[in-house]
Amino acid sequence: GAQATEVGTVIIGSGPGGYVAAIRAAELGQNVTLIERDQIGGVCLNIGCIPSKALINVGHHYRETQEENPFGLTMTGKLDWQKTQAWKQHQVVEKLTGGVAMLLKKHHVNIIKGEASFNDNETLNVVQEDGHQLLQFDDCIISTGSRPIEIPSFKFGGRIVDSTGALSLPEIPKHLIVIGGGVIGSELGGAYANLGSKVTIIEGLDHTLNGFDAEMTKPVIKDFKEHGGEIFTSAMAKSATQTDQDVTLTFEVDGQEQTVTGDYLLVSVGRKANTDTLGLNNTDIKQGEHGLLETDDSMRTSVPHIYAIGDIVAGPALAHKASFEGKVAAAAISGADNAHDIHYSLPSVAYTHIELASTGETPDSVAANQLDAQIIKFPFAANGRALAMDAGVGFIRLITDKTTKAMLGAQIVGPGASDLISELSLAIENGLTSEDISLTIHPHPTLGEAIMDAAEVADGMGIHI
Ligand code: FAD
């Protein structure tokens, strides 16, 4: 057979899991080879987190120009969608992926463009444009990510798109239909509602934005419905037909069949792990449910020198989780002492028009685990900066241990939630108490001050409420 090239650490996939693992492994002195079949940066940078946030941002701005505000400023907005798309691709996505490519080069990571699969526990076959090569590795990190689930009755093509298609539509839809009101469907649906589309979300569960509780999602859903959004819950999408101009979806609610016609249909019903074409059967790697790989807390699979991270292992499919696990795996290969994936607060965010963020325990987990916890709220309506921004909606919720006052969890609904949540993760990770937060001087007037105010309420002595 062909001669195998010997490599040190080989990483399959260059998403936020793989590229971060590659840089960290190189920093730790490993000889690193990174294999990517598509674009450096993976889903997140190319067709996920980053381009979606770019469009969401444009949606915020556009909506501001389209509605009356209470502060007396009249704006008129005209959007050049081709420019929006070009900006998103060249000024945002390519700048970022180009930056990552530069960092990989700076750290002497050897990049191979090709598709990898296992021949055995020590060897990868990499299929490239002009042939293939065998790599014999010391250690391997699998970070091959995930792809949208395709349902046979809603095959992607034409006016039926997945999230990737929804990020690059040729025009702003007049009426976008979305099957699946999870975070991705709600974020993209919300962005297009802000851009002027009518948006209809069809959700199978009895609520959208699964993962965030009803008290949190209430203002988000209200806002969405007030801005061109429509939601059917406990609704089953059945079939779709498309013509050159439109697409019609048949769905069932309360035993009644209904149809809705729009110009595009986004199917966002979940993602599938990219583990099915890796040749795992040629290895001793144990596979779990839904194609996910099982690991220990150092991200080791059942083959100790092969690691798995990101969307292909258990837990929420989030970029920051993938990156954290990548650093853990790289450290484990070097035998470094921070080689364990032990954390108490994995933050998650929904970038809906009114943002949602959660870290650590939630009221539901407190109830489920019968924790002796105190749960308090502080509204943004009592925060000067939020009012000055005309954004006095939502609240901060803190969950503390009743006895020790240690921070256990936090949720934020409202302005800046995605950025504010990290202070609370820091507190949880480090065992800080509500008093540690309330005794920290927060600058006035800021949105973050609401966290200090909330902590005072948790201490039993709120000033601003
Ligand atoms: P991926 O990013 O999926 O990267 C895997 C890479 O491996 C890909 O580049 C792929 O081409 C490559 N690959 C696969 N198989 C092979 C093979 N056999 N050989 C060679 N290469 C291979 N997460 C957040 O945290 N925040 C967000 O705001 C957010 N927004 C999102 C918005 C959208 C529209 C989508 C779709 C996702 C979003 N996510 C978000 C989720 C996030 O993108 C993923 O959790 C993250 O990308 C997972 O990283 P990963 O490294 O595991 O895999």
Boltz pocket constraint, residues with backbone or C-beta under 6 A from the ligand:
constraints:
  - pocket:
      binder: B
      contacts: [[A, 12], [A, 13], [A, 14], [A, 15], [A, 16], [A, 17], [A, 18], [A, 35], [A, 36], [A, 37], [A, 38], [A, 39], [A, 41], [A, 42], [A, 43], [A, 44], [A, 45], [A, 47], [A, 48], [A, 49], [A, 50], [A, 52], [A, 114], [A, 115], [A, 116], [A, 117], [A, 143], [A, 144], [A, 145], [A, 146], [A, 163], [A, 164], [A, 184], [A, 274], [A, 277], [A, 278], [A, 309], [A, 310], [A, 311], [A, 312], [A, 316], [A, 317], [A, 318], [A, 319], [A, 320], [A, 321], [A, 322], [A, 349], [A, 351]]
      max_distance: 6.0
